[in-house]
């Protein structure tokens, strides 16, 4: 298995495959975003209590989900690079971190905007909000370690420790609304129970969530391809590619 991971995880092979996947991923992302925004802003009805203010949910919730999913991906990539010395895994981890930090920051900002009319304040030291803020600092910490070490391999190994240890915060974020009494409501959608929101609100939420997932995939491919070219600039295949472009 490790042999296949190294074989198909070669930067050159990934660059070729990602070049064919990227256009499709970008098109799907645009279609999902346009569809999701239309459904969320125009098709979904106003909430009987929150009115139209709840519509920020269609941006806030997907960002919150992606902040945790991206961190899990970051930790997996970092662990694969640390344990099996897979160069592509280190590259994907490095490229995931700023994307995950962006999702987390958007979740915090949109949550504050939503919280102001609902809770009467922009911020409270609620368990969910605080643990999400800690997640943002974990992303920043990972990127800081990466930036502080010049050698890519040493930087990847050092930052992998931060990523792996920080995984413990992800279940804390998820279960914080059940473990402590918080202002933040529990999840409306779970794998074991029926959704607690109307289908006309659920469909736009799912579409927007898929849009953010494909957006992450698209941007990850773009960033990873650029990072590969930087790291492999002295390889013959990159020089040949540059000659074709010129």
C-alpha positions in Angstrom: 0.0 0.0 0.0 2.8 2.4 0.9 4.4 1.7 -2.5 1.2 2.8 -4.3 0.9 5.9 -2.1 4.4 6.9 -3.1 3.7 6.0 -6.8 0.5 7.9 -7.2 1.5 10.6 -4.8 4.4 11.7 -6.9 4.1 15.5 -7.6 4.5 15.1 -11.3 1.7 12.5 -11.6 -0.6 14.6 -9.3 0.1 17.7 -11.5 -1.0 15.9 -14.6 -4.1 14.3 -13.1 -5.2 17.5 -11.3 -4.9 19.5 -14.5 -7.7 17.3 -16.0 -9.8 17.5 -12.8 -9.5 21.2 -12.2 -11.7 22.6 -15.0 -14.6 20.2 -14.1 -14.2 21.1 -10.4 -14.3 24.8 -11.1 -17.4 24.5 -13.3 -19.3 22.4 -10.7 -18.3 25.0 -8.0 -19.8 27.9 -10.0 -23.0 26.0 -10.8 -23.5 25.0 -7.2 -22.8 28.5 -5.9 -25.2 30.1 -8.3 -27.9 27.5 -7.6 -27.4 27.6 -3.8 -27.5 31.4 -3.6 -30.7 31.5 -5.7 -32.3 28.9 -3.6 -31.2 30.4 -0.3 -32.0 34.0 -1.1 -35.1 33.7 -3.2 -36.6 30.2 -3.1 -36.4 29.5 0.6 -39.2 31.2 2.6 -38.5 33.5 5.5 -38.2 32.0 9.0 -41.3 32.4 11.2 -39.2 33.8 14.0 -36.0 35.2 12.4 -37.5 36.5 9.2 -34.9 37.0 6.5 -32.1 37.3 9.0 -31.6 33.6 9.1 -30.5 33.5 5.4 -26.9 34.1 6.5 -27.1 30.5 7.7 -26.5 29.4 4.1 -23.0 30.9 4.3 -22.3 30.5 8.0 -23.1 26.8 8.4 -21.2 25.6 5.3 -18.1 27.6 6.4 -18.4 26.2 9.9 -18.6 22.6 8.6 -15.7 23.2 6.2 -13.5 24.7 8.9 -13.6 21.3 10.7 -13.5 19.2 7.6 -10.5 21.1 6.3 -8.7 20.7 9.6 -9.3 16.9 9.5 -7.9 16.9 6.0 -4.9 19.0 7.1 -4.2 16.5 10.0 -4.5 13.5 7.7 -2.2 15.0 5.1 0.3 16.1 7.7 0.3 12.7 9.3 0.8 10.9 6.0 3.7 13.2 5.2 5.2 12.8 8.7 4.9 9.0 8.9 5.5 7.9 5.3 7.5 10.9 4.0 5.0 11.5 1.1 6.0 14.8 -0.5 2.5 15.4 -2.0 0.9 15.0 1.4 3.1 17.7 2.8 2.2 20.0 -0.1 -1.6 19.3 0.3 -1.3 20.0 4.1 0.5 23.3 3.5 -2.1 24.3 0.9 -5.1 23.3 3.0 -4.1 25.4 6.0 -4.9 28.9 4.6 -8.1 27.6 3.1 -9.2 26.1 6.4 -8.2 29.4 8.2 -10.4 31.3 5.7 -13.4 29.0 6.3 -12.9 29.4 10.1 -12.6 33.2 9.9 -15.7 33.4 7.7 -17.6 31.2 10.1 -16.7 33.4 13.1 -17.5 36.7 11.2 -20.9 35.5 9.8 -21.7 33.9 13.2 -21.2 37.2 14.9 -23.3 39.0 12.3 -26.1 36.4 12.8 -25.6 36.5 16.6 -26.1 40.3 16.9 -29.9 40.3 16.1 -30.5 36.9 17.7 -28.5 37.2 20.9 -28.2 41.0 21.2 -24.3 40.9 21.1 -21.6 40.4 18.5 -19.6 37.9 20.7 -20.0 35.8 23.8 -17.4 33.4 25.3 -19.7 30.5 24.4 -18.2 27.1 24.3 -18.9 26.6 20.5 -17.6 30.1 19.6 -14.5 29.8 21.8 -13.5 26.4 20.5 -14.0 27.6 16.9 -11.7 30.6 17.7 -9.2 28.1 19.0 -9.4 26.3 15.7 -8.5 29.5 13.9 -5.5 29.9 16.1 -4.4 26.3 15.4 -4.5 27.1 11.7 -2.5 30.3 12.3 -0.1 28.3 14.4 0.4 25.7 11.7 1.1 28.4 9.1 3.5 30.2 11.5 5.6 27.1 12.0 5.6 26.6 8.2 6.8 30.1 7.6 9.5 30.1 10.4 11.4 27.1 8.9 13.1 27.6 5.5 13.6 23.9 4.6 10.3 22.4 3.3 10.8 19.0 4.8 11.7 20.2 8.3 8.9 22.7 8.1 6.4 20.0 7.2 7.5 17.7 10.0 7.5 20.4 12.7 4.1 21.8 11.6 2.6 18.2 11.4 2.9 18.0 15.2 0.8 21.1 15.6 -1.8 19.7 13.1 -2.0 16.3 14.7 -2.2 17.5 18.3 -4.9 20.1 17.3 -7.3 17.4 16.1 -8.6 17.0 19.6 -10.3 20.4 19.2 -12.5 19.2 16.4 -14.8 16.9 18.5 -14.8 19.6 21.2 -16.3 22.0 18.7 -18.9 19.4 17.6 -20.0 18.3 21.0 -19.6 21.6 22.9 -23.3 22.3 22.5 -24.1 19.0 24.2 -21.4 19.0 26.9 -22.1 22.5 28.1 -25.0 24.9 28.4 -24.4 27.2 25.5 -26.3 30.0 23.6 -25.4 28.2 20.3 -28.1 25.9 19.2 -27.4 22.1 18.7 -27.0 20.7 15.2 -30.2 20.8 13.1 -28.8 18.1 10.8 -27.3 14.8 12.1 -26.6 11.4 10.6 -28.9 9.6 13.1 -32.0 11.8 13.2 -34.3 13.5 10.8 -33.4 17.1 9.9 -35.0 19.7 12.2 -35.4 22.3 9.4 -37.9 22.5 6.6 -37.0 20.8 3.3 -37.2 24.3 1.6 -34.4 25.4 3.8 -32.6 22.1 3.9 -32.1 21.9 0.1 -30.4 25.3 -0.3 -28.2 24.4 2.8 -27.1 21.2 1.2 -26.4 22.8 -2.2 -24.3 25.5 -0.6 -22.4 23.0 1.5 -21.5 21.1 -1.6 -20.5 24.4 -3.3 -18.1 25.1 -0.5 -16.7 21.5 -0.7 -16.0 21.8 -4.4 -14.6 25.3 -3.8 -12.2 23.8 -1.3 -11.2 21.1 -3.8 -10.8 23.6 -6.6 -8.6 26.0 -4.6 -6.6 23.1 -3.2 -5.8 21.9 -6.7 -4.8 25.4 -7.8 -2.6 26.0 -4.8 -1.1 22.5 -4.8 -0.2 22.8 -8.5 1.5 26.2 -7.9 3.4 24.8 -4.9 4.5 21.8 -6.9 6.0 24.0 -9.6 7.8 26.0 -7.0 9.3 23.0 -5.3 10.1 21.1 -8.5 11.4 24.1 -10.5 14.8 22.4 -11.0 13.3 19.2 -12.3 13.5 18.5 -16.1 9.7 18.0 -16.4 9.0 21.4 -15.1 11.6 23.0 -17.4 10.0 21.1 -20.3 6.6 22.4 -19.2 7.9 26.0 -19.1 9.3 25.7 -22.6 5.9 24.5 -23.9 4.1 27.5 -22.2 6.6 30.0 -23.6 
